[in-house]
C-alpha cells in the first residue's frame, strides 16, 4: 500500500523501512499526505499527528520532545 515497488525519480521519502513516492506516503486512516506533515506510528500504521490525537485523545503537548534544560521543582 503505497510502498515504491519501482524506481522513483526525484524526491523519495524513506520511512518505516521502505522508500515512498511523496504522493503515496499517506496517513493509513485519513489519506492525508505525510511527506511534510510528520507522522506517528501507531499499531503498525503511519497516521497524522491530528488523527492520532483524535483517536487516542492524547494531549497534543505530550507529542513534542522536551528540548533544553529541565527544571525540577523542590519543596
PAKOL-528466 format. One record per residue (C-alpha): x negated, y, z; residue in one letter. Coordinates in steps of 0.02 Angstrom, whole numbers, plus 50000, padded with zeros to 5 digits. Layout:
! PAKOL-528466
XYZa ...
//
This chain:
! PAKOL-528466
500005000050000x 499035014949936x 497305007149953x 496245010549799x 496054994449702x 495255003149554x 493875015949539x 494405033049599x 493625047849509x 493495063949607x 493965065749789x 494055049749892x 494705047850069x 493785034950174x 494885029350318x 495405013450406x 494005003350322x 494665007550147x 494485020350008x 496035030249961x 496545042249824x 497115058149915x 498865056649840x 499005038749904x 498425041350083x 500145044350160x 500995042550328x 501685025050329x 503295030950410x 503725047750329x 502635047750170x 501835064550215x 500065066650144x 498695063250272x 497155068650173x 497025085950251x 498265084650394x 497445071550501x 498235055750567x 498375044150715x 498255025350700x 499755018450793x 500184999850795x 499024997250646x 499875010650542x 499255027850494x 500515041150545x 500515060150554x 500245068250722x 502015075450716x 502765058350679x 501765050750822x 502385064150943x 504195061650888x 504085042650904x 503155041851069x 503685058451145x 501855061351186x 501405078751243x 500515087251096x 499125093851209x 498635075851251x 498095072951070x 496685085751063x 494965081651131x 494265091251278x 492805101751217x 491605111551326x 491445112051513x 492715104051626x 493205111851791x 493575100451937x 494645108152072x 494185106452254x 495205108752411x 
//
